[in-house]
């Protein structure tokens, strides 16, 4: 966690003030003070690091969904 905090501190000021980095820093501080699952901090750091990557497109369906008729 210390390495992650130092990485955030060394970022340029403009980049450090982006919402993703602010969230990651806040999560790191909360976990350091109160304890808890470090996986949350890991997720916040990964989201901040990969914030500019486009989300992968979902694969197209191979088969059409079956159409059912309601019989009364």
N, C-alpha and C positions, 0 to 999 in steps of 0.2 A: 504494500500500500504506500510505503514511503517513496518508492520509485515512481509510482503513478502521480503522487502529489508533486514531486520534483519535476516531472515531465510537464505537468500543467503550469507550474510556476515559470518554466523556461520558455513557454510559448510566447509569441509576440502579443502585445497588449490587445490589438484588434481581434485576434483570433481567440484569445483567452476570454473575451467578453461575449462570445457567441453562446446562445442558450444551451447547446449540447455540452459545452465545456463547463458552463456554470452548474449544470445539473450534476455532471461527473464530480466536480469539486465538492459540491454540497453533500453528495452521497458519501464520498470519501471521509469528509469531516464527521458526518453522523455516525458512520461505522467506527471510526477511530475513537469517538467520545463514548458512545453507548454500546459498542459491540454489535454483534449481529452477523448475518451471513455475508461473507465477502463476495459471493457470487453476484450480488446486486451491484456492487462497485465495479466488478468486472464487466457486467453488461452495460453499465453506464459509460465506462471507458471505451468499450468496443463500439457503441453507438456514436460516440463523439469522434472516434478515429475514422469511422466509415460513413460519416454524415453526407459526403458528396457522391458516394457511389449510388447509382440508380438501383432501385429495387428490381429483383429478377421478375420477368414476366411469367405468368402462370402458363403451364403447358396447355395446349388446346386439348379438348376432350377427344378421345379416340372414337368413342361410339356415342351416338345420340342417346339421350335418355328415353326410356320407354314411356309411351303415352298410354295412360289408362283411361277408360271410360267409366263413368259412374252409372251403374244399371240400377234402376229403381223398380 
